[in-house]
Amino acid sequence: MSSLLDMSEFGEAADYLRKSDDELMKLHTIPFDGKKKAWIPDEKEAYIEVEIKESTGGKVTVETKDKRSLVVKEDDIQQMNLQNLT
């Protein structure tokens, strides 16, 4: 855990409240393209992360993290914001 904050008082919940310094460093090195990353509605998980592959005539082809290719309406796309890692 981070040396900036004593998370021991949170017990087992500490892992869910703050990422470790190593995890934060890894996240800082991941390139982020805000024009390609997006969210789409999902019946099972509310929203899922996708990467935009192609957009034509109001339809957008996206790829999910598990490599499924989907075609969704352009209005269903929610652009992803860069995660604040501080």
Biopython code that builds the backbone (N, CA, C, O; Angstrom):
import numpy as np
from Bio.PDB.StructureBuilder import StructureBuilder

atoms = [
    (1, "MET", "N", (0.836, -1.189, 0.000)),
    (1, "MET", "CA", (0.000, 0.000, 0.000)),
    (1, "MET", "C", (0.876, 1.247, 0.000)),
    (1, "MET", "O", (2.076, 1.196, 0.274)),
    (2, "SER", "N", (0.255, 2.330, -0.306)),
    (2, "SER", "CA", (0.978, 3.599, -0.401)),
    (2, "SER", "C", (1.464, 4.065, 0.960)),
    (2, "SER", "O", (0.779, 3.920, 1.972)),
    (3, "SER", "N", (2.651, 4.622, 0.959)),
    (3, "SER", "CA", (3.203, 5.136, 2.208)),
    (3, "SER", "C", (2.594, 6.487, 2.578)),
    (3, "SER", "O", (2.832, 6.991, 3.676)),
    (4, "LEU", "N", (1.817, 7.075, 1.681)),
    (4, "LEU", "CA", (1.209, 8.381, 1.941)),
    (4, "LEU", "C", (0.015, 8.287, 2.885)),
    (4, "LEU", "O", (-0.368, 9.278, 3.506)),
    (5, "LEU", "N", (-0.563, 7.113, 2.992)),
    (5, "LEU", "CA", (-1.774, 6.963, 3.789)),
    (5, "LEU", "C", (-1.752, 5.609, 4.475)),
    (5, "LEU", "O", (-1.500, 4.590, 3.832)),
    (6, "ASP", "N", (-2.014, 5.592, 5.776)),
    (6, "ASP", "CA", (-2.049, 4.337, 6.510)),
    (6, "ASP", "C", (-3.411, 3.690, 6.302)),
    (6, "ASP", "O", (-4.410, 4.115, 6.882)),
    (7, "MET", "N", (-3.436, 2.669, 5.476)),
    (7, "MET", "CA", (-4.692, 2.014, 5.135)),
    (7, "MET", "C", (-5.017, 0.848, 6.066)),
    (7, "MET", "O", (-6.057, 0.210, 5.904)),
    (8, "SER", "N", (-4.148, 0.555, 7.040)),
    (8, "SER", "CA", (-4.354, -0.599, 7.912)),
    (8, "SER", "C", (-5.649, -0.493, 8.720)),
    (8, "SER", "O", (-6.237, -1.514, 9.076)),
    (9, "GLU", "N", (-6.088, 0.703, 9.005)),
    (9, "GLU", "CA", (-7.312, 0.857, 9.792)),
    (9, "GLU", "C", (-8.562, 0.411, 9.031)),
    (9, "GLU", "O", (-9.621, 0.224, 9.629)),
    (10, "PHE", "N", (-8.436, 0.240, 7.706)),
    (10, "PHE", "CA", (-9.570, -0.197, 6.899)),
    (10, "PHE", "C", (-9.622, -1.713, 6.749)),
    (10, "PHE", "O", (-10.556, -2.243, 6.146)),
    (11, "GLY", "N", (-8.643, -2.405, 7.283)),
    (11, "GLY", "CA", (-8.637, -3.870, 7.264)),
    (11, "GLY", "C", (-8.685, -4.436, 5.864)),
    (11, "GLY", "O", (-7.980, -3.975, 4.967)),
    (12, "GLU", "N", (-9.532, -5.452, 5.684)),
    (12, "GLU", "CA", (-9.641, -6.139, 4.400)),
    (12, "GLU", "C", (-10.169, -5.229, 3.289)),
    (12, "GLU", "O", (-9.920, -5.497, 2.113)),
    (13, "ALA", "N", (-10.874, -4.186, 3.628)),
    (13, "ALA", "CA", (-11.438, -3.282, 2.625)),
    (13, "ALA", "C", (-10.383, -2.385, 1.976)),
    (13, "ALA", "O", (-10.649, -1.779, 0.938)),
    (14, "ALA", "N", (-9.198, -2.290, 2.566)),
    (14, "ALA", "CA", (-8.151, -1.390, 2.081)),
    (14, "ALA", "C", (-7.792, -1.650, 0.627)),
    (14, "ALA", "O", (-7.547, -0.704, -0.122)),
    (15, "ASP", "N", (-7.756, -2.925, 0.207)),
    (15, "ASP", "CA", (-7.409, -3.248, -1.174)),
    (15, "ASP", "C", (-8.402, -2.665, -2.169)),
    (15, "ASP", "O", (-8.043, -2.399, -3.316)),
    (16, "TYR", "N", (-9.623, -2.466, -1.753)),
    (16, "TYR", "CA", (-10.653, -1.956, -2.652)),
    (16, "TYR", "C", (-10.753, -0.430, -2.621)),
    (16, "TYR", "O", (-11.385, 0.169, -3.490)),
    (17, "LEU", "N", (-10.141, 0.187, -1.638)),
    (17, "LEU", "CA", (-10.229, 1.636, -1.481)),
    (17, "LEU", "C", (-9.106, 2.385, -2.180)),
    (17, "LEU", "O", (-9.299, 3.522, -2.608)),
    (18, "ARG", "N", (-7.957, 1.777, -2.300)),
    (18, "ARG", "CA", (-6.811, 2.440, -2.934)),
    (18, "ARG", "C", (-5.926, 1.392, -3.591)),
    (18, "ARG", "O", (-5.651, 0.337, -3.019)),
    (19, "LYS", "N", (-5.485, 1.706, -4.805)),
    (19, "LYS", "CA", (-4.575, 0.812, -5.512)),
    (19, "LYS", "C", (-3.173, 0.942, -4.928)),
    (19, "LYS", "O", (-2.804, 1.996, -4.410)),
    (20, "SER", "N", (-2.404, -0.124, -5.012)),
    (20, "SER", "CA", (-1.028, -0.093, -4.520)),
    (20, "SER", "C", (-0.177, 0.790, -5.433)),
    (20, "SER", "O", (-0.577, 1.098, -6.556)),
    (21, "ASP", "N", (0.979, 1.188, -4.955)),
    (21, "ASP", "CA", (1.882, 2.020, -5.755)),
    (21, "ASP", "C", (2.294, 1.303, -7.033)),
    (21, "ASP", "O", (2.399, 1.936, -8.084)),
    (22, "ASP", "N", (2.528, -0.001, -6.965)),
    (22, "ASP", "CA", (2.896, -0.770, -8.158)),
    (22, "ASP", "C", (1.770, -0.764, -9.192)),
    (22, "ASP", "O", (2.020, -0.600, -10.386)),
    (23, "GLU", "N", (0.531, -0.943, -8.730)),
    (23, "GLU", "CA", (-0.612, -0.918, -9.647)),
    (23, "GLU", "C", (-0.767, 0.454, -10.296)),
    (23, "GLU", "O", (-1.046, 0.546, -11.491)),
    (24, "LEU", "N", (-0.590, 1.511, -9.523)),
    (24, "LEU", "CA", (-0.683, 2.859, -10.059)),
    (24, "LEU", "C", (0.391, 3.118, -11.106)),
    (24, "LEU", "O", (0.117, 3.749, -12.127)),
    (25, "MET", "N", (1.608, 2.643, -10.868)),
    (25, "MET", "CA", (2.689, 2.818, -11.841)),
    (25, "MET", "C", (2.373, 2.108, -13.148)),
    (25, "MET", "O", (2.636, 2.644, -14.224)),
    (26, "LYS", "N", (1.810, 0.905, -13.064)),
    (26, "LYS", "CA", (1.432, 0.170, -14.274)),
    (26, "LYS", "C", (0.350, 0.916, -15.042)),
    (26, "LYS", "O", (0.399, 0.986, -16.270)),
    (27, "LEU", "N", (-0.620, 1.470, -14.333)),
    (27, "LEU", "CA", (-1.696, 2.208, -14.991)),
    (27, "LEU", "C", (-1.194, 3.479, -15.679)),
    (27, "LEU", "O", (-1.737, 3.887, -16.706)),
    (28, "HIS", "N", (-0.163, 4.100, -15.115)),
    (28, "HIS", "CA", (0.410, 5.306, -15.708)),
    (28, "HIS", "C", (1.104, 5.023, -17.031)),
    (28, "HIS", "O", (1.257, 5.930, -17.849)),
    (29, "THR", "N", (1.525, 3.794, -17.259)),
    (29, "THR", "CA", (2.261, 3.461, -18.475)),
    (29, "THR", "C", (1.356, 2.991, -19.608)),
    (29, "THR", "O", (1.829, 2.817, -20.731)),
    (30, "ILE", "N", (0.074, 2.781, -19.347)),
    (30, "ILE", "CA", (-0.854, 2.331, -20.378)),
    (30, "ILE", "C", (-1.255, 3.521, -21.249)),
    (30, "ILE", "O", (-1.752, 4.521, -20.733)),
    (31, "PRO", "N", (-1.045, 3.425, -22.570)),
    (31, "PRO", "CA", (-1.455, 4.532, -23.440)),
    (31, "PRO", "C", (-2.979, 4.651, -23.472)),
    (31, "PRO", "O", (-3.688, 3.645, -23.426)),
    (32, "PHE", "N", (-3.469, 5.865, -23.550)),
    (32, "PHE", "CA", (-4.911, 6.104, -23.557)),
    (32, "PHE", "C", (-5.277, 6.923, -24.790)),
    (32, "PHE", "O", (-4.724, 8.001, -25.007)),
    (33, "ASP", "N", (-6.203, 6.419, -25.594)),
    (33, "ASP", "CA", (-6.696, 7.141, -26.763)),
    (33, "ASP", "C", (-8.181, 7.403, -26.545)),
    (33, "ASP", "O", (-9.013, 6.520, -26.751)),
    (34, "GLY", "N", (-8.502, 8.617, -26.128)),
    (34, "GLY", "CA", (-9.880, 8.983, -25.803)),
    (34, "GLY", "C", (-10.839, 8.937, -26.970)),
    (34, "GLY", "O", (-12.054, 8.924, -26.772)),
    (35, "LYS", "N", (-10.315, 8.912, -28.187)),
    (35, "LYS", "CA", (-11.190, 8.834, -29.360)),
    (35, "LYS", "C", (-11.560, 7.400, -29.705)),
    (35, "LYS", "O", (-12.501, 7.167, -30.464)),
    (36, "LYS", "N", (-10.832, 6.441, -29.154)),
    (36, "LYS", "CA", (-11.101, 5.037, -29.448)),
    (36, "LYS", "C", (-11.761, 4.295, -28.296)),
    (36, "LYS", "O", (-12.496, 3.335, -28.528)),
    (37, "LYS", "N", (-11.519, 4.715, -27.067)),
    (37, "LYS", "CA", (-12.072, 4.026, -25.903)),
    (37, "LYS", "C", (-13.453, 4.583, -25.576)),
    (37, "LYS", "O", (-13.667, 5.795, -25.599)),
    (38, "ALA", "N", (-14.390, 3.680, -25.271)),
    (38, "ALA", "CA", (-15.760, 4.105, -24.989)),
    (38, "ALA", "C", (-16.461, 3.061, -24.120)),
    (38, "ALA", "O", (-15.935, 1.980, -23.855)),
    (39, "TRP", "N", (-17.657, 3.424, -23.692)),
    (39, "TRP", "CA", (-18.549, 2.528, -22.951)),
    (39, "TRP", "C", (-19.794, 2.312, -23.801)),
    (39, "TRP", "O", (-20.238, 3.223, -24.499)),
    (40, "ILE", "N", (-20.356, 1.110, -23.743)),
    (40, "ILE", "CA", (-21.658, 0.863, -24.355)),
    (40, "ILE", "C", (-22.541, 0.157, -23.332)),
    (40, "ILE", "O", (-22.036, -0.548, -22.458)),
    (41, "PRO", "N", (-23.857, 0.342, -23.436)),
    (41, "PRO", "CA", (-24.771, -0.346, -22.503)),
    (41, "PRO", "C", (-24.693, -1.860, -22.686)),
    (41, "PRO", "O", (-24.505, -2.365, -23.793)),
    (42, "ASP", "N", (-24.842, -2.562, -21.575)),
    (42, "ASP", "CA", (-24.814, -4.023, -21.585)),
    (42, "ASP", "C", (-25.904, -4.521, -20.643)),
    (42, "ASP", "O", (-26.041, -4.020, -19.527)),
    (43, "GLU", "N", (-26.674, -5.497, -21.089)),
    (43, "GLU", "CA", (-27.783, -6.019, -20.272)),
    (43, "GLU", "C", (-27.295, -6.669, -18.983)),
    (43, "GLU", "O", (-27.965, -6.583, -17.954)),
    (44, "LYS", "N", (-26.136, -7.317, -19.030)),
    (44, "LYS", "CA", (-25.638, -8.067, -17.874)),
    (44, "LYS", "C", (-24.857, -7.186, -16.893)),
    (44, "LYS", "O", (-25.030, -7.310, -15.681)),
    (45, "GLU", "N", (-23.991, -6.288, -17.414)),
    (45, "GLU", "CA", (-23.090, -5.542, -16.543)),
    (45, "GLU", "C", (-23.320, -4.032, -16.552)),
    (45, "GLU", "O", (-22.453, -3.284, -16.099)),
    (46, "ALA", "N", (-24.442, -3.572, -17.047)),
    (46, "ALA", "CA", (-24.793, -2.146, -17.149)),
    (46, "ALA", "C", (-24.020, -1.483, -18.287)),
    (46, "ALA", "O", (-24.629, -1.063, -19.272)),
    (47, "TYR", "N", (-22.684, -1.379, -18.177)),
    (47, "TYR", "CA", (-21.852, -0.837, -19.254)),
    (47, "TYR", "C", (-20.591, -1.675, -19.371)),
    (47, "TYR", "O", (-20.079, -2.197, -18.380)),
    (48, "ILE", "N", (-20.094, -1.797, -20.611)),
    (48, "ILE", "CA", (-18.826, -2.494, -20.823)),
    (48, "ILE", "C", (-17.881, -1.602, -21.618)),
    (48, "ILE", "O", (-18.302, -0.765, -22.417)),
    (49, "GLU", "N", (-16.600, -1.807, -21.372)),
    (49, "GLU", "CA", (-15.559, -1.036, -22.058)),
    (49, "GLU", "C", (-15.342, -1.613, -23.450)),
    (49, "GLU", "O", (-15.249, -2.828, -23.621)),
    (50, "VAL", "N", (-15.262, -0.727, -24.447)),
    (50, "VAL", "CA", (-15.030, -1.155, -25.822)),
    (50, "VAL", "C", (-14.007, -0.247, -26.494)),
    (50, "VAL", "O", (-13.704, 0.844, -26.013)),
    (51, "GLU", "N", (-13.485, -0.727, -27.617)),
    (51, "GLU", "CA", (-12.610, 0.081, -28.455)),
    (51, "GLU", "C", (-13.306, 0.276, -29.794)),
    (51, "GLU", "O", (-13.728, -0.692, -30.426)),
    (52, "ILE", "N", (-13.426, 1.523, -30.224)),
    (52, "ILE", "CA", (-14.092, 1.846, -31.488)),
    (52, "ILE", "C", (-13.172, 1.469, -32.637)),
    (52, "ILE", "O", (-12.014, 1.884, -32.681)),
    (53, "LYS", "N", (-13.697, 0.677, -33.567)),
    (53, "LYS", "CA", (-12.923, 0.229, -34.725)),
    (53, "LYS", "C", (-13.308, 0.979, -35.993)),
    (53, "LYS", "O", (-12.447, 1.309, -36.808)),
    (54, "GLU", "N", (-14.621, 1.253, -36.163)),
    (54, "GLU", "CA", (-15.093, 1.885, -37.396)),
    (54, "GLU", "C", (-16.442, 2.551, -37.148)),
    (54, "GLU", "O", (-17.241, 2.072, -36.344)),
    (55, "SER", "N", (-16.688, 3.655, -37.842)),
    (55, "SER", "CA", (-17.961, 4.363, -37.714)),
    (55, "SER", "C", (-18.458, 4.767, -39.097)),
    (55, "SER", "O", (-17.774, 5.477, -39.834)),
    (56, "THR", "N", (-19.673, 4.299, -39.440)),
    (56, "THR", "CA", (-20.272, 4.648, -40.730)),
    (56, "THR", "C", (-21.785, 4.728, -40.610)),
    (56, "THR", "O", (-22.425, 3.832, -40.059)),
    (57, "GLY", "N", (-22.346, 5.803, -41.127)),
    (57, "GLY", "CA", (-23.799, 5.942, -41.218)),
    (57, "GLY", "C", (-24.566, 5.745, -39.932)),
    (57, "GLY", "O", (-25.605, 5.085, -39.946)),
    (58, "GLY", "N", (-24.105, 6.281, -38.831)),
    (58, "GLY", "CA", (-24.816, 6.173, -37.563)),
    (58, "GLY", "C", (-24.603, 4.862, -36.831)),
    (58, "GLY", "O", (-25.131, 4.671, -35.735)),
    (59, "LYS", "N", (-23.838, 3.960, -37.420)),
    (59, "LYS", "CA", (-23.509, 2.675, -36.784)),
    (59, "LYS", "C", (-22.019, 2.652, -36.479)),
    (59, "LYS", "O", (-21.206, 3.164, -37.248)),
    (60, "VAL", "N", (-21.673, 2.051, -35.347)),
    (60, "VAL", "CA", (-20.279, 1.995, -34.915)),
    (60, "VAL", "C", (-19.910, 0.543, -34.646)),
    (60, "VAL", "O", (-20.620, -0.169, -33.935)),
    (61, "THR", "N", (-18.802, 0.117, -35.216)),
    (61, "THR", "CA", (-18.269, -1.216, -34.949)),
    (61, "THR", "C", (-17.271, -1.091, -33.809)),
    (61, "THR", "O", (-16.338, -0.291, -33.863)),
    (62, "VAL", "N", (-17.486, -1.899, -32.773)),
    (62, "VAL", "CA", (-16.623, -1.852, -31.588)),
    (62, "VAL", "C", (-16.119, -3.251, -31.274)),
    (62, "VAL", "O", (-16.686, -4.253, -31.709)),
    (63, "GLU", "N", (-15.029, -3.290, -30.501)),
    (63, "GLU", "CA", (-14.477, -4.564, -30.032)),
    (63, "GLU", "C", (-14.429, -4.537, -28.514)),
    (63, "GLU", "O", (-13.926, -3.587, -27.915)),
    (64, "THR", "N", (-14.958, -5.592, -27.896)),
    (64, "THR", "CA", (-14.961, -5.686, -26.436)),
    (64, "THR", "C", (-13.620, -6.226, -25.947)),
    (64, "THR", "O", (-12.787, -6.662, -26.742)),
    (65, "LYS", "N", (-13.423, -6.191, -24.632)),
    (65, "LYS", "CA", (-12.166, -6.704, -24.053)),
    (65, "LYS", "C", (-11.979, -8.194, -24.331)),
    (65, "LYS", "O", (-10.850, -8.675, -24.423)),
    (66, "ASP", "N", (-13.087, -8.922, -24.463)),
    (66, "ASP", "CA", (-12.975, -10.357, -24.757)),
    (66, "ASP", "C", (-12.996, -10.634, -26.260)),
    (66, "ASP", "O", (-13.307, -11.744, -26.692)),
    (67, "LYS", "N", (-12.658, -9.606, -27.055)),
    (67, "LYS", "CA", (-12.446, -9.696, -28.509)),
    (67, "LYS", "C", (-13.712, -9.958, -29.321)),
    (67, "LYS", "O", (-13.627, -10.396, -30.468)),
    (68, "ARG", "N", (-14.889, -9.696, -28.739)),
    (68, "ARG", "CA", (-16.126, -9.787, -29.527)),
    (68, "ARG", "C", (-16.285, -8.513, -30.336)),
    (68, "ARG", "O", (-15.981, -7.422, -29.852)),
    (69, "SER", "N", (-16.758, -8.647, -31.557)),
    (69, "SER", "CA", (-17.015, -7.494, -32.410)),
    (69, "SER", "C", (-18.520, -7.241, -32.439)),
    (69, "SER", "O", (-19.300, -8.143, -32.746)),
    (70, "LEU", "N", (-18.928, -6.002, -32.119)),
    (70, "LEU", "CA", (-20.344, -5.641, -32.064)),
    (70, "LEU", "C", (-20.595, -4.404, -32.919)),
    (70, "LEU", "O", (-19.706, -3.568, -33.085)),
    (71, "VAL", "N", (-21.807, -4.289, -33.462)),
    (71, "VAL", "CA", (-22.220, -3.084, -34.171)),
    (71, "VAL", "C", (-23.331, -2.449, -33.344)),
    (71, "VAL", "O", (-24.358, -3.077, -33.084)),
    (72, "VAL", "N", (-23.118, -1.193, -32.930)),
    (72, "VAL", "CA", (-24.078, -0.492, -32.087)),
    (72, "VAL", "C", (-24.421, 0.852, -32.712)),
    (72, "VAL", "O", (-23.707, 1.352, -33.581)),
    (73, "LYS", "N", (-25.538, 1.431, -32.247)),
    (73, "LYS", "CA", (-25.915, 2.764, -32.705)),
    (73, "LYS", "C", (-24.938, 3.799, -32.157)),
    (73, "LYS", "O", (-24.458, 3.677, -31.030)),
    (74, "GLU", "N", (-24.652, 4.806, -32.954)),
    (74, "GLU", "CA", (-23.730, 5.860, -32.538)),
    (74, "GLU", "C", (-24.209, 6.540, -31.260)),
    (74, "GLU", "O", (-23.390, 6.969, -30.447)),
    (75, "ASP", "N", (-25.527, 6.644, -31.072)),
    (75, "ASP", "CA", (-26.089, 7.284, -29.874)),
    (75, "ASP", "C", (-25.851, 6.472, -28.602)),
    (75, "ASP", "O", (-25.952, 7.014, -27.502)),
    (76, "ASP", "N", (-25.538, 5.181, -28.736)),
    (76, "ASP", "CA", (-25.291, 4.329, -27.567)),
    (76, "ASP", "C", (-23.854, 4.424, -27.055)),
    (76, "ASP", "O", (-23.545, 3.905, -25.982)),
    (77, "ILE", "N", (-22.982, 5.077, -27.808)),
    (77, "ILE", "CA", (-21.575, 5.199, -27.430)),
    (77, "ILE", "C", (-21.405, 6.316, -26.408)),
    (77, "ILE", "O", (-21.884, 7.433, -26.609)),
    (78, "GLN", "N", (-20.720, 6.005, -25.311)),
    (78, "GLN", "CA", (-20.351, 7.000, -24.296)),
    (78, "GLN", "C", (-18.834, 7.076, -24.256)),
    (78, "GLN", "O", (-18.175, 6.116, -23.856)),
    (79, "GLN", "N", (-18.273, 8.213, -24.669)),
    (79, "GLN", "CA", (-16.821, 8.362, -24.687)),
    (79, "GLN", "C", (-16.247, 8.164, -23.288)),
    (79, "GLN", "O", (-16.848, 8.570, -22.293)),
    (80, "MET", "N", (-15.089, 7.543, -23.229)),
    (80, "MET", "CA", (-14.427, 7.266, -21.959)),
    (80, "MET", "C", (-13.475, 8.414, -21.635)),
    (80, "MET", "O", (-12.729, 8.872, -22.500)),
    (81, "ASN", "N", (-13.505, 8.871, -20.401)),
    (81, "ASN", "CA", (-12.593, 9.902, -19.948)),
    (81, "ASN", "C", (-11.325, 9.278, -19.399)),
    (81, "ASN", "O", (-11.346, 8.153, -18.899)),
    (82, "LEU", "N", (-10.228, 10.002, -19.490)),
    (82, "LEU", "CA", (-8.965, 9.534, -18.929)),
    (82, "LEU", "C", (-9.137, 9.391, -17.424)),
    (82, "LEU", "O", (-9.634, 10.294, -16.751)),
    (83, "GLN", "N", (-8.720, 8.256, -16.917)),
    (83, "GLN", "CA", (-8.845, 7.958, -15.494)),
    (83, "GLN", "C", (-7.879, 8.829, -14.701)),
    (83, "GLN", "O", (-6.711, 8.954, -15.068)),
    (84, "ASN", "N", (-8.357, 9.429, -13.622)),
    (84, "ASN", "CA", (-7.505, 10.206, -12.747)),
    (84, "ASN", "C", (-6.762, 9.238, -11.839)),
    (84, "ASN", "O", (-7.377, 8.562, -11.015)),
    (85, "LEU", "N", (-5.452, 9.166, -11.982)),
    (85, "LEU", "CA", (-4.668, 8.165, -11.268)),
    (85, "LEU", "C", (-3.972, 8.691, -10.040)),
    (85, "LEU", "O", (-3.144, 7.989, -9.459)),
    (86, "THR", "N", (-4.277, 9.901, -9.627)),
    (86, "THR", "CA", (-3.594, 10.466, -8.463)),
    (86, "THR", "C", (-4.334, 10.193, -7.200)),
    (86, "THR", "O", (-3.894, 10.602, -6.126)),
]
sb = StructureBuilder()
sb.init_structure("model")
sb.init_model(0)
sb.init_chain("A")
sb.init_seg("    ")
for serial, (resi, resn, name, xyz) in enumerate(atoms, 1):
    if name == "N":
        sb.init_residue(resn, " ", resi, " ")
    sb.init_atom(name, np.array(xyz, "f"), 0.0, 1.0, " ", f" {name:<3s}", serial, name[0])
structure = sb.get_structure()
